[in-house]
Amino acid sequence: MGRLFWKFFLCIMLAQVTATIGIGGTFWLKNRAAQQERALDIDTSPPAQMIIEAASATLEAGGSPALRQFLGKLERLRVFAVDAKGQELMGRAVHPAMLAKARAMLEQSQPHPVVRDVAGSDGQRYLLFLPSSERFRNAEAGAARDTLNAVTLSGPRAMGPGPRPHEAGAPPPRGEFGRGMPPGPRMDSPYRTFIPLAAAIAASLLFAFLLAWYFARPIRDLRQAFEAASHGNLAPRFHASGKRGDELTDLGRDFDRMTGRLRSLMDSQTRLLHDVSHELRSPLARLQAAIGLAHQQPDKMAASMQRIERESERMDKLIGELLTLSRLEAGAGQTGAGHMHNEDVSITDLVHDIVDDARYEARARQLNVELAGDAAMADASVTGQPELLARAVENVVRNAVKHSPNGGTVEVELSRLPEGKQEWLRIAVLDRGPGVAGADLARIFEPFFRASNTQHSTDGHGLGLAIARHVISAHGGRIGASLRSGGGLCVEMLLPVKTPC
């Protein structure tokens, strides 16, 4: 358990305890106010009516002294006896609101039997009533027992001499109407408050522990993944935690994608370094051979210098293409965000110029380069960099010319393809060369890739189509290759057409 777990745990625990105390305090205050309001009511229950009848009989038979003795023997019930001056017989304080309510009940057209105005044998008149409260209302069994005990003990003394039931050998009454009924628990017991509070705190502890563990576990796993990544371990770690479906799991999946992308880039850089070193090894070996031949045979100096010049140009071209590819990879997906100076490019004019240059170079091999396009291509334009777009299309056309047989034909097609609300400009370059294997169609756009049937028959470094892919992708387009029926290859480029404002 880390520090974050305990922070979560304490914060959630404090929130739960605060909510428990707040809600419990609210209910306690509400119940207390209700109890205080009920304490001013008049008890109208059957036990209250019974005790008022007993008190009335005691007052009528024995007067004020007998009533005082009767009220003094009551333990659970507080019967009030108030005279005309508002003085209570036992000297207890009577709330004015309660006294007013008792007098109002007495003055009703049908007075309630629990409020009585009784005159004693000594001429004293008292208003008898029983206050209602939570304590006495929930102890009806004890009230009945007290009433029967008071009647049994005080009644015969007030009404006249005679043996008491328990003095004659009879057992004292137990409970209401002679049935044994033990007194119930006091409703103001502290356990009735402590048990719910303890249960609420225990539930808060459990809930806080589970919630803190739920939050802290993925964060702890993410920390371990960061620590592993700092040591070079970029293996995915959150791909199996898809059942949670929360923001922390999404963060873990984003981390997996980030590490996967980093691992792919590192592998790509390693592979690129290996390919570059492999491509540079051959011209460097030929340069060394030409220099050694020039030292050994001075008479062949001119031929050696031509070889050195040719290999130097080849290395310069390779380094230039590598720099272009590196810049494109670093700025891929950043067009239109201030990283490139964009302008409207007329694709028709651009392709015409590229085809004219290709025809001039292909004339020595009796190759024919044909351009076909519909009339709607006249006003087609693309937003981007004209130099990069020309470089991409030229690489594809030159690649088709390079792999086409002597006397063959290279076709360049221009068309517009509607696709929903977006319209695309299609540039297709078709040749009748040896083509590639179906499994290698996606790999021909990788740097330094060469098909097995062409890697020894043509010059080049395998960077032209890789540069074209990065340029087309940077301009929001797509590029792909497919095999033609009858032999050859079709490379198709799609670029988004600029919509008129």
N, C-alpha and C positions, 0 to 999 in steps of 0.2 A: 504494500500500500504506500503510494507516494504522497508527497505534500499536496498535490492537486486533489487527490481523493479525499483527504481530510478537510480541505477547504470546501469542496462540494458538500461533504457530509455535514460539517458544522453549519454551513449556510442553510442547507435544506432543513436540518434539525431545528435551528433557531426559527426558521419560518414556520415549521409545523407546530412547535411549542407555542410560538406567539399566536398563531391562529387558534390553537386549542384553548389557550388562556383567554383570548379575546372572545371567542364564541361562548366558552363556558361562563366567563364573567357576564356576558350579555344576558344569557339565559338565567344566571343567578340573580342578577339585578331585576330582571323581569319577574321571576318567581317571588323574589322578596317583596316587590311592590304589590304583586297579587296577594301574597300572604298578609301584608299589612292592610290591604283593602278588605280581605276576608275577615281579618281580626276584628273589624268594626261592625261586622254583620251579626245578626241574631241567629243562634243555632235553632233550626227547626226540625232536627232529626227526631226519630222516635225516642232515643235515650234522653234527649233534652226534654221532650214532653213528659216523660216519666219522672225525671228528677224535679221538674217544676211542680208536678202534681204532688210529689212527696213533700216538697218544701211548703206548698200551700196548705197541705193537711197538717204539717207540723206547726205552722204559724197559727192556724185557726184553733188548734187544740191546746198548744202550750204558750202561745204568745211569742214576744221578741226573744226571751231567754232561750226557749226551746229551739227557735229558728237559728239563733247564734250558735248553739251547741251543735245543731245539725250541720250547718255550713262549715263549722270548724273541723268536722270529721271527714269532709270530702277531700280526697287527695288529688283526684284527676280533674274534677269539674269545678268551675268557678261560677257559682250561681250568685248573681248580684241581687241584693235587696236594697232598693233606694226608696227613702221616704219622700214626703212632699217637699222638703227643703233641699232635696238633691244630695242628702248624706247617705252613704252606703253603710249598712248595718255593721260590717266587719272593718270599716275604716279604709277600704280600698278605694283607689282612684278610679273613677268611671269617666271614660271619654265622653265629652258632650255630644259628639255625633252619634255614638252608640245609644246614649240615653234618649236623644231625640228620635232616633229610629224606633226604639222600643215604644215610646209614647205614641208615635204615629201608627204603629201596628195595633196598639191598644184602642185607638180611636177609630179604626176601620169599622165598616158596617158589620162585618163578620170578623171579630177579633180572633187572632191566632191563639190556640191553646198554650203556646210556649211563652206568651207574655200575659201576665196576670197582675191585676191590682187587688190584693187580698188584705182584709182587715183581721188582725190577730185577736186572741181572747182578751188581751189587755188593752184593746182599743187602738193600737198602732197600725197604720196602713203602710204597706210596702208594695213597690212595683218589682215583681220578680221576673227575671229573664236570664238567659244563658248566652254569653258571647260565643261566637263561632271563630275558630282558628284552626290552622292546619294540624296542630298537635292534638287537639281534642276531637276534631272531626274524624281523624284516622285512628282513634282509639275507642271505638264504640263498645267493644267487648269490655274493656276496663271501666268505661262509664257505667255500663249496666251493672257490673259487679259492685262498684262504689255505691250506686243508688240502692241496690238491694241491701248492702251492708248498713248503709245509713238508716234505711227504713227499719231494718231489724233491730239495730242497736239504739237508735234515738226515738223511734216511733213509740214504743211501749212506755218509755220514760215520760214522753211528752203527753201521751194520752191517759196515763194512769199506771198504777203499780201492777206488776205481773211478772212472771218469770220470763226471762229472755230465752230464746230458743237454744242458744248454746249453753246457757246455765242449766237447762233442764236435761242436758246430756245429748242434745241433738248436735250434730256437726254443723259448723258454720256453712252457709251456702257457698258454692264454688261456681263462679261464672254466672252467666246470664240464665235466669229461670232455673237455677239449681244445677245446670250442666257444667262440668269441669271445662274451663277454657283458660289456658294460661295467657297471661298478658303478652301482647305482641311486642315486637322490637320497637324501640323508640325511633321515630322517623327522623329525628335530628341527630342520629348517630354519625360520628365522623367517618365511619367506613363507607357510608353511602356517598360521600364526596370524594374520598380517597381512591376508591376502586375505579370509578370512571376516569379520574385523572391519571392513575397509573396505567390503565389500559390505553388511554390516548397517547401517553408518552412512549409506551412500548411499541405501539403501532407506528408512531413517528420515527422511532429509532430504526425499526425494520425498513420502513419506506425510505428513509434518508440513506440507509446503507445500500439498498438495492439501486436507488437512483444515482447515488454517487459512483457506485461500481459501474453502472451502465454508461455514465459519461466518461469516467476516467479510463476505462479499458481501451477504447479505440485510440484515445490520445496517447496512452502509454505505448500501444503498438506502433502508432505513427512515429513516436520518438525513437523507438528501437529501429524502425525502418530508416529514419534519417541517419541514425548512427551507423547502420550497416552501409548506407549509400556513401557516407563520408569515407568509408574504408574500401570503396570500390565495388560493393555488392549491390547491383542494380536489379536483382530479381524481384518480380512482383510479389506483393505480400497481402494485398487486400482483395484479390480476385475472388476469394471464397467467402467473403463476408457480405454477401448481397442480400441476406435476409433482414438486415436491420432497416435499410431504406431511409436513413436519416442523413442530415448534413455532414456528420462526422464520417459516415461511410462514403458519401460522395467525395469528401476530401481525400479519403484513402484511395479511392479509384483515380482521382485526378493525380495523386502522387504516383500511382502505378503507371498512368499514361506518361507522366513526365519522365520517370525513370526509364520506361520503354523507349521513349523518344531519345533520351540521352544515350541509352545503350545502342540504339540504331545509328545515331550520329557518330558515336565513337567507333563502332564497327565500320561505318562508311569511311571515316577518316583513315582508319587503319588500312582498309582495303585500297583506298585512293593512294595512300603513301606507297603501298606495295606495288600498285599498278604503275605509278609514276616512276618509281625506281626501276621497275622492269622495262618500261618504255625508254627510259634514258640510258639504260645499260647498253642497248644495241648501238645507237649512234655514237656513244662514247667509245665503245670498242672499235667501231669503224674509224673514228677519228684517230685513235691511238695507232691503229694499223696503218692508216695513211701517213701519219707522221713518221712512224718507223720505216715505212717504205721510202719516204723522201730522204731520210738519212742514209739508208743503205744504197739507194739507186738515185743519185742526183740527176741522172739523165731523164728520169720520169717525174721530175718535180712538178711539171705542169699538170699531169694527170692526178697527182696526189693533191695538189692545191684545189683542183676542181672537186674531188671527193670531199676534201675538208670543207669547202664552201657549201656543197650540197648538204652535208650532214649538219653544218652550223645552221643553215636555213631551216632544216627539219626540226632541230632542237628549238629554234626561236619560235617556229609555228606551234610546236607542242606547248611551250611555256606560255605563249599568248592565249591558246585555247584553255589551258589550265587556269590562268588568271580570270578569263571571262567566265568560266564555269564557277570559280570560287566566288566571284562577285554576284553572280546570279543566285547561287545557293544562299549567300548571306542576305540578299535582299528579296528572296522569294516571298510572295504574298504581301509585299509592302507597296505595291503600285497604288497611286492615287492618294498616298498619305504623306506627300512631301518628300519621298525618297527618290522619285523619278520625275523628270520633266516631261509631262505628257502633252501630246498635241493630236489633232485629227489627222489620221493617215489614210490616204486613198489607196486601198488595197489593189485596185485594178491597175493603177499606174505603177505601184511597187512591184507587182508580179510581172507586169510587162517588161520592166527593166531587167529583172532577174532572168526571165526567159530569154531575152535578147543576148545577155552575157553568156548564158548556158549554150545557146546555139553557136556562138562564136567559138567556144572551147570544144564543142562536140563536132564541129565541122571536120576536124582532122580524122575522126573515126567514122565518118559517114553516119553519124547519129542524127535523128530528127527529133526536135523538141517542139511539141504542139501545145497550143494554148486554146482552151475552149471555155466560153463563159456566156451566160444569158445576158439579155439587155438590161435586166434589173441591177446588174453589177456596176453600172456606170456611176451611180451616186452612193455606193457602199463605202463606208468609212469606219475606222476603228480608232478608239482613243488609246494612245500609247506612245512608245518611243519608236520612231521609224527605223533607226539604226539597228536596234535589237530585233524588230520584226523582220527586217530585210535579212539579217544574219540567220534567223531561224529558217525562213523559207528557202534561202539560198543553200543552207546546209542540206536540207531535205532534197532539193533539186539536184545539187551536185552529187549527193550520195546515190541518187537514182541514175544519173549519167555515168558515174563511176562503175556501177555494177551491171549496166546494160551491155549487151553484146554489140560488137561492131555492126553497123547497118541497122540497128534496132530503132525503136521509137519510145520516147518518154512523153507521157501525156500529163498536162497540168489542167485541172478543171476548177472553175470558179462557179459557185452557186450560193443561193441563200436558202436557209432552212428555218421556217417558223417553228417555234417550240413554245406553246403557251403565249405568254405576254412578251417573251424574249425572242428576238430573231438572231440567228447565227449565220456567220459567213463561213462557207466551207471551201477549203483549199485542199484538193486531192492531187497527189503526185503518184502516177502509176508507171511501172517499168516492167520489162520482161527479163529481168535478171534471174540469177539462180534462186533467189528467195531465201527464206530461212525455215528452220523446223518450226512446227506449230508450238512447241513448248518454249521456243525462244522469242516469240513475238513480243512479250512484255519486257524481256531483258535487253532488247536491242536499244532501248533508251537509257540504259545504264552506262556510266563512264567506262571506257576501255573495253567494252564488250565487242567481240567479233564472232560471227558465225563460223562454224567449223568448216564450211565449204568456201569461205572467202578470206580467212585470216592470213593465208599465204599468197593470195592472188592479187591483192590490191594494196596500195599505200594508204597511210592514214593511221590514226591513233584511237579511233572509236569514240571521239568526243563530240562529233557534229550533231548526232541525234540527241545526245544528252543535253547539249546546249539548247537545241530547239525545244525540247520538252520543258526546260526551265523558263524559257522566254514565253512560250505559249501559256504556261501555268501562271506566270507573273502577270499576264494580261487578262486573266480570268477565263482562259479557254481550255480546250482539251486536245490531246493528240493521241493517235492510236494507229496501229498497223494491222493489216490483214493480208492473207494470201489470195492471189488472183487465180481464177480457173485457167488452166493452160500454162501456169508458171509465172513467176514474177511477184512483185510486192506492191501493195497500195498503202501509202501513208496519208492519213486524213487529219487535217488540222481544222479545228472549229474555234472561231473568235466571235465574241459578242459584237453585234452591229450597233453603232451609236444611234440612239433614237433621236429624231429631230425634236427640238424644243418647241 
